Amino acid sequence: MGPLRRLVSLILLSLIINASANEELCDSRCGASLDRARSCQCNSACQRYGDCCEDYVDCCLERCNGRCGALLDRTRSCQCNDECCEDYLECCLCGCNIEYRHCPVLITDDELSQLAEELYDVDSNKAASSDVILEDLGVQLFYYVNEASLLQKPSYSLFFSLLDNYNPYTGQLETLSSEELYEINQYLDYILTTPVMVTLITFLKQKGYTSSDSVFRDLLDELWFRLYPRSSSGPVDSSGFEHVMVGELEPSSVTGFHNWFRFYQLEKAGSLTYTGFILSPQVLKVRMEWSGKSKSQSSFFLGTSPEYDIAVYTMCALARTNSRCPIILAGKSVHIQTYDVGHKSGLQIATSYPAI
């Protein structure tokens, strides 16, 4: 082999070795989705599953490159918003993330409570006390709901149109038709005009969690309506909206299901049976049977508008991901529990509900 050919061969071999080595590192891969073709991963789930690349902590957790303005992440040793990794000033305020102009700041418990109370006060679509009456005898949950009046409001009519778009059985492939996507877009367009969402967006802009109405709309779509696999090894079969607002059915149980108007609709249709409840002001915790499956306790706000539920759950998912979130509802303290979808990168609603 001549000297030139030997040199070319060595260069090619070096490139192959470097390319192979790069596949084992996190450089430029931090936060990437699961890639089964690689031997190690670089997203937030890898620590849980034990398949992180060797440089994951140093490359992805301790630096700001690619993380400027990220929400508080308690799994990381330093932050890139109002708390500082060593390169925060240089990276986030000066050079490497120049498009970012607003850093999210930590929202205090008092601020969360005050915001939730304000959202309840401005919820112009919540049902009046005379619109929702519970059954005293315990035969069923709802004695009377002024459905005709409520469904005249887009808040309820557009929400109602979404409820039949989902296959509630987990493990079965979920798809959305063009008509169903249109209904979702109609619903998002409407709720963003309501006082509840306008108040929430104003607050989140002030705190740096969103920069515009359009950015927040995309965030709501991602959190609530983007389909994902509920199981890490299963088909795309779920979404935040389906789980929380519609409810899902597993082989032997009901999961999710945290909306009062959905409960009323199924109870009225005879496909859901109420078997008992505990009432904490404006919050119910119920036992139920739905399509032959049971759930020993499912909690939801009583009489609030659908957009109020989504606003509060969104607020808590952003500010207190995977933890308890304190709010004030009708003058009473309540905690909201939220969970992210842990087996995929990015924040999406796995579930959210009043923890009573």
Helices and strands as residue ranges (DSSP letters): H 3-22, H 46-49, H 56-56, I 57-61, H 88-92, H 109-121, G 129-131, E 132-134, E 142-145, H 147-150, H 154-162, H 178-191, H 195-207, H 213-220, I 221-225, H 240-241, I 242-246, E 248-249, E 254-255, H 260-269, E 272-280, E 283-290, E 293-301, H 306-319, E 324-329, E 332-340, E 349-354
